[in-house]
């Protein structure tokens, strides 16, 4: 799913304090950042700060704690 703040462009969301909270806590709700900035060589896809994916709490926590991506 794609997220935004108050109708702003997707690529502007990292400017908002709420986005920092999302990045730190989304794994607690089962979500991951699908295309992280530091994983473009692995995903072979450009960084998308707005694109999150539900993978379940257990998988999201494991991915978050290990700094992994789905690939």
C-alpha positions as CSV (number, residue, x, y, z in Angstrom):
1,X,0.0,0.0,0.0
2,X,1.2,3.5,-0.5
3,X,1.1,6.1,2.2
4,X,1.1,9.9,2.2
5,X,0.4,12.8,4.6
6,X,-2.5,15.2,4.0
7,X,-2.5,14.8,0.2
8,X,1.2,15.7,-0.2
9,X,3.3,13.9,-2.9
10,X,4.4,10.5,-2.0
11,X,8.1,11.4,-2.3
12,X,7.7,14.2,0.3
13,X,6.5,12.1,3.3
14,X,10.0,11.6,4.8
15,X,9.9,15.3,5.7
16,X,7.2,14.7,8.4
17,X,7.9,13.7,12.0
18,X,5.1,11.1,11.8
19,X,7.0,9.3,9.1
20,X,9.9,8.7,11.5
21,X,7.4,7.1,13.9
22,X,6.0,4.9,11.1
23,X,9.5,3.6,10.2
24,X,10.3,2.7,13.8
25,X,7.0,1.1,14.6
26,X,5.3,-0.3,11.5
27,X,6.8,-3.8,12.1
28,X,4.8,-3.9,15.3
29,X,1.7,-3.9,13.1
30,X,3.1,-6.3,10.5
31,X,4.3,-3.8,7.9
32,X,7.7,-3.3,6.2
33,X,9.1,-0.7,3.9
34,X,9.0,-2.6,0.7
35,X,11.8,-0.8,-1.2
36,X,14.3,0.7,1.3
37,X,17.0,3.1,0.2
38,X,19.8,0.9,1.3
39,X,18.5,-2.2,-0.5
40,X,18.2,-1.0,-4.1
41,X,21.0,-3.4,-5.3
42,X,19.1,-6.3,-3.7
43,X,15.5,-5.4,-4.8
44,X,16.7,-4.0,-8.1
45,X,14.0,-1.4,-7.6
46,X,14.3,2.3,-6.8
47,X,13.8,3.6,-3.3
48,X,10.1,4.2,-2.4
49,X,9.6,5.9,0.9
50,X,5.8,5.6,0.6
51,X,5.5,1.9,-0.3
52,X,4.8,-0.4,2.6
53,X,3.7,-4.0,2.6
54,X,1.9,-6.2,5.1
55,X,3.8,-9.4,5.8
56,X,2.5,-10.2,9.3
57,X,3.9,-9.2,12.7
58,X,6.3,-12.1,13.1
59,X,7.9,-11.7,9.6
60,X,7.9,-7.9,9.8
61,X,9.7,-8.0,13.1
62,X,12.3,-10.4,11.9
63,X,12.9,-8.4,8.7
64,X,13.2,-5.2,10.8
65,X,15.5,-6.6,13.4
66,X,17.8,-8.1,10.8
67,X,17.7,-5.2,8.4
68,X,16.5,-7.5,5.6
69,X,14.2,-7.0,2.7
70,X,11.8,-9.5,1.1
71,X,14.3,-10.6,-1.5
